[in-house]
Amino acid sequence: MTTPIQDTILSQLAAVAPGKSIDPMSVAKAIQPERWQRLLGHIRTDVIELARQGQIVILRHNKPADPETFRGVYRLRLRQDGDPTSFEKVADEGGDEGGED
């Protein structure tokens, strides 16, 4: 079962050309035009859930991002063939050894 936010996300993604993405702000504004900023945290939560389910992809710098660790500005698109289904955990594994900068 999906939430109203998830329904709006999936509806907006279905309306764009394959491979195109949407901005989470457009989802918020579609749901609550006057106070859309208040929805952004809820949208992020639902975006993460949809990405975990494999229905959508979270994009950072136009590349798929790990739904568990992404930060900052992001966009959304429907999953495509070739999109990763898992992400390597690289943060803080291996300590400070071999410090390449």
N, C-alpha and C positions, 0 to 999 in steps of 0.2 A: 504494500500500500504506500502511496506517495503522499507527500504533504502538498498544500497549495503552492508553496514556493517551488518545490520540485516540479510540479505540473507546469508552472510558468516557465521554468528553465527549459524543460523538455519541449514545450510548445514553441518557445522562441528559437530554439536550436533547429527544430523541424522546419521552421519557416525560412531559414537561411540556406544558401547554396551549400552543397557538400564540401567539407573542408574549411568552411568559413567559421569564424568564432563570434561570440557575443561578449559584451561587457557585463559584469555583475550589476553595475549601476542601472543598466537598462531593465533588468529583472526587477530591481527594487522600485524603479519609477513606474513600471507597469502595474505593480501591486499597490503601491501607496505613493502617488505622485507628489503629495505635499510634504510628507515626512519620510522620504525614501531612505535617508541616511540611517535612520533607526533600524532598518531591516538588514543592513549589510552584514552584521555579525551572524544573523540567522541564515542569511543566504550562504555565507561561507560554510556554516555547519552542514547545510543541505547539499552544497556542492561537494564537500568531502565525502558525504555518504554516497552520492551518486557516482563519484569517481571510484570509491571502494567497490561498488557493485559492478563497475565496468561499463556503465552506461554513457559516461562522459569522460573527457580528458581536461585536466586543468593545464593551462599553458602559461609558462613564464618565458618571456623573450621568444615567443612563438615556438617553444619546444615543450613537450610533455613534462610535467613536474610531478614529483611524488606527492600524493595527497596528504601524506603523513607529516611532511616536513616543509612544504612550500611556504614562502613568506612574501609579503609585498604585493605589488600590483599583479593581477592575473586576469586571464580571459578563459572562456569555456568553449569547447566544441564537442560534437559527437565523436565517439571512438571510431577510428579508421583501422583498416588492416595495417599491420606493421607498428601500431602504437605499442609501447611497452606495457606489460601487465604487472611487472614488478620493477622495483628500483633497488639498486645496490645501496647498502648502508655504508657510507664512506666517512661520515662525520665522527670524529673522535675515536675511530677504530685504528689501532696501531700506535697510539700515543704521539709523542713528538719526535720519534725516530725518523731519520731520513728526510729531514725538513726541507722539502722543495718549496720554494716560494714563487 
